[in-house]
């Protein structure tokens, strides 16, 4: 059985439902972006939104992907950094409960918190205090970190730490793993473009991008962006929202429709698409079926608040996947 390990920011998501977008303007947060903030700003945002409906979930892009893979029965692991505080304990227990084996490093800095502000149209804006997650370093990666795994999945939110990322992907490749990356956010792509191009060309096998990230990376619209990204790696995926996704690799090229859904929150949609796609790869499916699996799981998660789905929805998803 294919084993998948993820490397990412260990965060606790504070899912916050907005009644309108005026809050984003008052907090000076561009709608749809992921902004890194310090601890004081994070606390101020939480105070400002104290009266809004909210819930907690273990989060971080790669953590969302790996939890969903565990829910699908894949053998999984996760590498991240937390504090031995209330949020850190919540994160570790939530991962274990899902079936993910956590390789969590510890530090005295508070565990990271991502305040997810969800607009009425289901778009989400993140104000992320990385906290302990920001202290994950190249020194935390050893030759044994990825031993026994077949695929390493990393989130683009780690790209700021060039040394960590390059050590991780180089170590994974040396150990014989395939490496996938989710580009994470258009503003991160813009700010780290040269390093990302170098990284993907040299180390990465699978690239996941939405149309904004793909445009930030290539300057092109989805079709042309797909061609450019696929020239640098084995498999390129460009997600185009309600229109589905475009996939190219191994002399295959597919346009796969999104499933019909009633979205209330897009948090975790891309992360869960990646989970479905990687699940397909573990079953040796062709890229068309991999993309359909991605669309199925992404289409389900947008119908709930946050990136976590209940057992009944997972049962329904697994029943549908058996028909593939």
Secondary structure, 3 states (H helix, E strand, C coil): CCEEEEECCCEEEEEEECCCCHHHHHCCCCCCCEEECCHHHHHHHHHHCCCCCEEEEEECHHHHHHHHHHHCCCEEEEEEEEECCHHHHHHHHHHHHHCCEEEEEEECCCCEEEEEEECCCCCEEEEEECHHHHHCCHHHCCCCCCCCCCEEEEEHHHCCCHHHHHHHHHHHHHCCCEEEEECCCHHHHHHCHHHHHHHHHHCCCEEEEEHHHHHHHHCCCHHHHHHHHHCCCCEEEEECHHHCEEEEECCEEEEECCCCCCCCCCCCHHHHHHHHHHHHHHCCCCHHHHHHHHHHHHHHHCCCCCCCCCHHHHHHHHHHHCCC
